[in-house]
Amino acid sequence: MTGTYLGMPSFPRAAEASTRDARLRANLRRATGTIRAKRDRAVAELDDWERLRAAGAAVKDRTLRHLDHYLVQLEESVTRAGGTVHWAADAAEANRIVTGLVLATGEREVVKVKSMATQETGLNGALAAAGIRAYETDLAELIVQLGDDLPSHILVPAIHRNRSEIRDIFRSRMADWGLPAPEGLTDSPADLAEAARLHLREKFLRAKVAVSGANFAVAETGTLVVVESEGNGRMCLTLPETLISVVGIEKVVPTWRDLEIFLQLLPRSSTAERMNPYTSMWAGTTDGDGPRAFHLVLLDNGRTDTLADTTGRRALRCIRCSACLNVCPVYERAGGHAYGSPYPGPIGAVLTPQLRGLASPLEESLPFASSLCGACFEACPVAIDIPEILVHLRERVAEGGPVTIRGTRTVIRPAKRHGAERAVMAAAGWALDHPRALRRGQRLLARTRGLHPRRLPGPGRAWSDTRDLPDVPPESFRDWWARTRGGTGRAGGTS
């Protein structure tokens, strides 16, 4: 999916380190708890919230079923409005297109609106390799960029940082990227915001090229939509002479009427607002108003392969609200970096393995980065059944099977590290099919209770390092039933 996160360890290894970081856990617990409570209050204001969820899911499913039609319609509408559409099969092609467009303008710097798609492709690195400097203008993305860090949350990329850490980053790094931090900068939110505003203002006024993503793209009119809370997006979308938007192909919605549903769902689920402070919409170019040139780069990068999986494709409904992250007990303890992807949390655990494929131990581990508690499904504004997709992907990891890779149907082998698990499950299946052998095994375990280890050996050690082995009861249920009820040993009801 991108080179930015290459070489990241598997989720269990990364989470083992992050869960020991007391400051990180405190930052996450405080932030996600606050966002979660605000979202609950915002959602509770709407009596028809569940109907809105169902409508959003239905629109997304209908669009995905006919995605080829709506993408062609979007291209025609954007072209008719004066824009130019480019198609990118993967991250490398998207980066080549954007880099070429920037170089063609003669500029060597761009301002950026917060964009998950360009994080996914690793665009900033590709631009830097071509001698182009990209300036992040979203406050949280700016903090991440100045700190040589990686985003850890979809909505709040610097959620793992507290105010004192942000102050220190501004003091030490702002001068390397432009206007330095003010003397005596404190860690008050107002002072930090003012420092960022002063730092970015000159970039907004100077930049000739901007790069954005989009929350939605309306096929019938060619309109792109960006919702945000800071105003930086509005500056980037209106002041530069050239605007380049990199958008995943799943972001298309058929009509303006469909868009209305998502403009109710997204703000309440993400920032817990009734509507976003800034909702920017544009279609192509207009003489004397906004950019003179507009380029739309439609990004596939594994989405068509995901679409071929009738269970996994539901992850493409995602509108990037981050509600699932804020309710997830695993994310709250492990943090976003443990997922090794621009998409952390529950949605990342189902989206990343499908966009990238099961290419490394990291992708193979992500479907298991969940307790399957179901809180993510309850919070999702487009009703993605993330636990069901997780189980589906776990089966793919453990047993292999048919998948689509770069448009070609193929069969993948089971992951190597799951051999022991498959052997154990096969043995359990055999025992459950042979009741006499099962009873003998249960009685043998009961008689040797005093000899059982407290920790499992070999591959089982990873499980028992963080859990106590359950105590074996002195007798099985069947034996207890026969002894106390005087029956034949067969479990059954009593009158």
N, C-alpha and C positions, 0 to 999 in steps of 0.2 A: 504494500500500500504506500509506503514511503520509506526513505532511508533514514529519516530522523530518529526513529526508534529502533533501528536495527541493533542486534546484539543485546537487547534487554533480556534479563533472566525470566524464567517462567514465573507465573503468578505466585506460587507458594514460596519460592525463594525470595522474590521481591517483597512479599507481604511479611515474611519472617523478619526482615530488617525494619520495614516501615512501622509495624505494630509495636516495635520497641522504642519508637520515637515519641516521647511523652509530649513534647511541644506540638508535634504534628497532630497527634490525637486530640489534644485540647483545642487546637485551632479548628479542626474539622467538626468536633462535637459541638462547639459553640456556633459555628457558622451554619451547619446543616440543621441544627435544632431551631435556630432563628428563622431560616428560610421556610422550613417545614411548617412551623406554627403560622406564619403569615399566609402561606399558600392555603392552608386548611380554612382560614377565615375568609379568604377571597373566594374560594370555591363554594363555601357554605352559603354565600349570598345568592347563588343561582339555584332556583328550584328545578330547573331543567338541565342541570349539569350532566346527568347520566344520558339524557337524550342527545345533548351536544356531543358527548364522547362517542355515542353510537353513530351519529351523523358523520363525525370526522373520520371514524374508522371506515364507514361505508364509502365515503368519497375517495379516500386513499385506496381502498381495495379496487374500486371501479377504475380509478386512474391507472393503477398498476396492471390491471388486466388488459387495458388498451393503451399502454404506455407508448407504443410505437406511433399510434395515431396522434396522441396529444403532443409528442415531441416534434413531429413534423408540423403540426399546427402552430406550435410555439415558434419554430424556426421561421415559418412563413410570416407570422405576425411581427416578430422582431425585425425581420428584413424589411417588411413593408413600412415599419416605423423609422427606418433609417439606420438600424444597427446591423452588425455583422456577426454571424453565428459560426463558431468553430466547434468541431467534435473531437474529443480526446478520449481515446480508448483506455488509457491508463495514466498514472501519475507522471511518468516521464514525458509523455506526449503533451499533457496539459502544461507542464513546466516549460517545455520547448516553445509552445505556442505563446505563452505569456511573456517569456523572456524575449522572444523575437518581436512581439508587439511593442514592448518597452524600448528595445534597442532601436526600432524603426522610428521612434519619436525623437531620438537623439538625447534623451534624458538618461540620467544615471541614479535617480532616486525616485521612489514611489511612496505614497502614503497608503495605509491599508485600513480597511474596515475589518472588524473581527470576523473571521471566516474559518469555519471548521474544515471546509473543503481544501483550502490552501495549507492548513496544518496537515491534513491527510496526505497531500502530495509532497510536502516538504518544500514549498515554493520559495520560502525565504533563503534557504540554502542554495537553491538553484540560481536565484537572482544574484546572490553574493558571489557565486562562482563566475558569473558573467560581468562582475564589476558594478552591479546595481545594488544600492542600499535600500532596504525596505524598512519603513518606520511604522511600527504598530501604534495605532492611535486610541484604541480602547484602553481604558485605564488599567484594567487587570492584565491585558496582553502587554502593555508597556512595562508593567512591573516584571512580568516573566522575561521579556526581552532584555531589559536592563540587567537583570540578575543572571543572565546566561542559563536560564531555567527552562523547564518544560511545563506546559499547562497541565493542571491536575483536575479540572472540572470543566464541564461543557459551558456553563453559564458564567462561572466565576473562576477563570483560569488560575488566579493566584490565591485561591481559597486556603491553601496550605501556609500562607504567610500572614503574620500578624502585623499590627501597625508599626511596632518598633523595627521589625525586619524591613518593612517597606521604606521607612524613613532612612535607614542605613543604606539601602540600595540606591535611593535617590541621591543621597549625599555623595556616595562613592562613584556612581556610574553615569549620572545624567550628563556630566561634562563631556564624556566620551561620545555622546550621541547628539550633542547640541547644546542648548542653553543649560548652564549648571543649575543645581538646586539653590534656592535662596539661602543666604547666610542665616544660621540659627534655626533651620527648619526643625519643627517639632513633629510629633507623631499624631497630632490631632487630625481627624479626617478632613476638616476644612483646609488646613495648611497643606496637607498632602495633595488634595484635589487642586488647590491653587498652583502648587508647584508644577503639577502635570499640565495644567491649563497653559501656563506661561511657556513651558517647554515645547508644547505641541503647536501653539498658535502660529509661530513663525513657519513651521513646516506646512500647515494648512495653506498659508498665504503664498508660500513659495512653490509648492508642488505643482507639476504640470500633468502628472499621471497618478491615478488612483487604482487600487485593486480591491475588489469587494467579493463577498459571496452574495447569497440571497436566501431569505427565509422561504419565499415562495416565488413561483413564476407562473403567471396566468396565461394559459395557452390561447384563449380567444382574443386577447388584445396584445400579447407580447409584453405585458407589464411585469416588472420585477419589483419585489417588495423586500425592504429591510426594516426590521423593527429593532429599536435600541433605546437606551435610557439616558445617554450622556450628551448626545448632539454631535459627537465626533463623526458618526456615520453621515449625517446630513452635510457636514463640511466636506467630507471626502467625495460624496456623491454629486455635489453641485459645483465646487470651485475648480477642480482640475479640468484641463482641456481634453484629456483622454480618460475614459473609464473602462476598466476591464473587469468583468464579473465572472468568477469561476463557480459553477453551480452544479451540484449533483443532479443527475437526470430524474431522480425520484422527487425533486422539489416542485415539479409541475403540478398545478391544479387546473381543472378544465375551465372554470368560469369565475367571474367576479362573485357570483352568488355563492359558489363553493368557498371562496376566500373568506367571506364573512364568518363562516363557522370557525375557521382557524384563528381569525383575529379576536375571537372570544376565548378560545381554548388556550392559546399560547401565552398571553401575558399573565393570566391567573396562575398557570402552572409553572411559569418560569420565575418571574419577578414578583408574583403575588399582587399584580396591579390589575385594575379593571381594563385599562388599555395602556399601551406603551407610550411614554412621553413623546417619542419620535417614531412616526411611521412614514417612511419615505417610499414613494412609488415613482417609477419612471418607465417609459417605453421608447426605446430608440433615442433619437436626438431631436432637438428643437432649436431652430435658429435663434441666437441671442439669449438662450436660456439653458444653462447647464453645459455639460461637456459637448465638444464638437464631434467627438468620435466615441462610439460605444461598441464594445466587443463582448459577446457572450460566449464563454467557453463551457460547453456542456460535458460534464465529466462522468464517465462510466466507472472505470477502476474497480471492477468486481461486482457492480450493481446488477448487470445483466445475468451474471452467474447466480447471484443471490435470488434474482427473480425466478429462475428456473426451479427453485426449491419451493414447493407449495406451502410447506410449513415455515421455513426460514424467511420467506419473502415478507412476512408480516413485520419484520424488523425495519423494512423500508418505509413503513408508515411514519416512522419517527420524525417529529418536528423539532428535535433538539431543545427541548424545554428543560431537561435535567431533573425533572421531578423524581424520576426513579433513583437517581443518585442520592437525593436528599433523604430518602426513606430507607435506604439500603444499609443494614447493619454491617455488612462486609465492607462496603465502601467507606463508611464512617470510621472504621478501625484501620483499614489498610491504606486508604488514600488513593488518589488517582494515578500516581506514577507507577504503582504496582501493576497496573493493567498494560503498561508498555505500548500505549496507543493514544492517539488524540481523543479517542472515545472511551472514557473510563466508565466504571460503574456497571450496572446491569445491562444497559443498552450496548455498552462496549463489549461485554462478555458474549453477546449474540451477534453483534455487527462485525467486529474485527475478524473473528475466525471465518466469516463468510466472505468479506471483502478481500482479505489476504489469502484465504485458504488455510489449511492446516499445515503451514509451511515450516513451523519450528515448534519446539517445546512450549514456547509462550502461547501461541495460538491454540495448541492442544490443551493447555491448562485452563484457558479462560472459561469454557463452559462449566467448569467445576468450581469457579470462584463465586459460589452462591450457596446460601442455605435453603433455597427454594421456598422461602417463607411466603412469597406471593405479594409482599408489600408493593413491589414495583408495578405489578399488574393493576393493583387497586389505584395507584397514583397516576398511571399513564393516561394522558388526556385523549389518546387515540386507541386506547384499549388493546395494546400489544400484550399478548399473553407471553411474557418473557420467560416464566418458568417452563412452559411447554416447549418453547424453542430451545432452552438450555438442555432439557432432557433429550430432545431430538439431536442436538449437536453432541451431547455426551455419548449417545449411541453411535454416532458417526465416528467419534474418536476411538471408542473402545472396540467397535466391530468393523469399521470400514464400510464400504458400500459405494453405490453409484453417486457421483456428483458431477457438476458442470464446472469445468476449468477453462477459462478463456474461450467460452462458447462451444467447447467440445465435451461431449458426455464421456466420462471415464469412470473407472472403479479404483478407489483408493484402498490401501491396506490398513488394517488396524494399527493403532499406535503401538510401538514396541514396548513402551513401559507399562502397558496394560495387560501383558501376558499373564502375570501372576493373578491379577483380578479375574481374568477370564477363566483361569484354571480353578480358582476358588468358587466362582459362580457355577461352573460346570459340575464341580464336586457337590455343591449344595443342591443343584438340580437333581443329580442322581440320587442323593440321600432322600430328598423329599419324594421321589418316585418309588422308593423302597422303604416302606414304613418299619419293617423289622430291623433293617440296618440303622435307621434313624434312632429307634428306641435303644438299640445296643450302644450306639455312640453317645446318646444322652446319659445313659446309666454309667458308662465309662467315665465321662466328664465329671459326673456327680461324685463318683468314688475317688477321683484323683484331685478334688478341689484344692487340697492343701499343697499340691505340687505345681499349681498353675503360676506362671510368671506374671509380674505386674506390668511388664512391657513386652511388646511383640518383637521378635528378632527379624533380621533381614529387612525386606521392603516394608513390612508392617510397622517398623519402628517410627516411620514418619507419622503414622496415625496415632500411635500410643504415646508419642512425645508430648502431645497436647491433650490427651484424653486418658481417663482411667478405664481399664478393661472392665466390663461388667462382671459382677460376681456370678458364678454358676450356682443355681439353686441346688439344694440337696436332693431334689427329685424333680422329674418332669411333671408337667401338668397332667398327662395321662396317668402316670403312676399315682399322683396325688388324688386324682378323681377316683381311680379304682380303690384306693385305700380308704378314702373317707366316705364314699358313696356305696361301697360294696358292689360296684358294677363289674363289667367284664373287661374294663380297660378302654372301652370305646367312649369317647367324649360325646355327650348329647344333652338334650334338654330334659328337664323334669317337669312333671305336672304338679 
